[in-house]
């Protein structure tokens, strides 16, 4: 399920209120805090308690994928 482009523009990290990177169908990512928010059944789960920390290796992989 694709997420509407308008919704993608307004979604923000619930913790620092900044923009998120979107890896389609997989996760939203806050590179500043290195926190990943899951997408479950096509819906973003933007709850601080559901986010997970990302280590350096995964951080680099996510940034590379988001860049293209």
N, C-alpha and C positions, 0 to 999 in steps of 0.2 A: 504494500500500500504506500503510495507516494504521499509525502506531506506537502500541503499547499504552500506555494512560494510566498504568499503574504504572511502565513503563519511563521515560516522560517525567518522572515525579516524581523518579527517582533519577539520571538523566543529569546530569553536571556537566562543566564545562570541564576538560580535562586539564591546562591550564596553571595556573589559579588555583583550581581546585576549586569554583568558584561556580556558581550556577544559569545556565541558558541560556534564551534566548528561542527559541521554535520557530515557524518559518514552514512550515506543513504542506507536506511533499513537496519543499521547496526547500532549507532550511538551518537550522542551529542557530546562534545568534548570542550572543556575549559582548559586551554593550554596555560593560562596564567596560574591556575591552582593545581593543574595536572589531575583533574577530576573528570571521570567519564560517567555519563548518565545513560542508562540503557533505553532501548526502544523495545517494548513488549507488545506483541500483536499489532504492530503498526502505530502504536501510540508512545510518544516520549514520556518517560517517567522522570520528571524534573523535581525530584524530592531529594533534599540534601542527604537524608538517611539512606537513600537507595543508590547514591553515587559511590563509585569506588576510586581509590587512588591509583595512579598510573606510574610505573617506574620509568626510568630514563630510556630504556630500550623501546618500550611500547610508546612512549611519548614521541620519540623520533619516527617510529613507524606511522603513527597517526598523522603527524605533521606532513610526512612524505606523501601519504595517501590523499590528504586533503589538498595538497598543492597540485595534484594532478597525476 
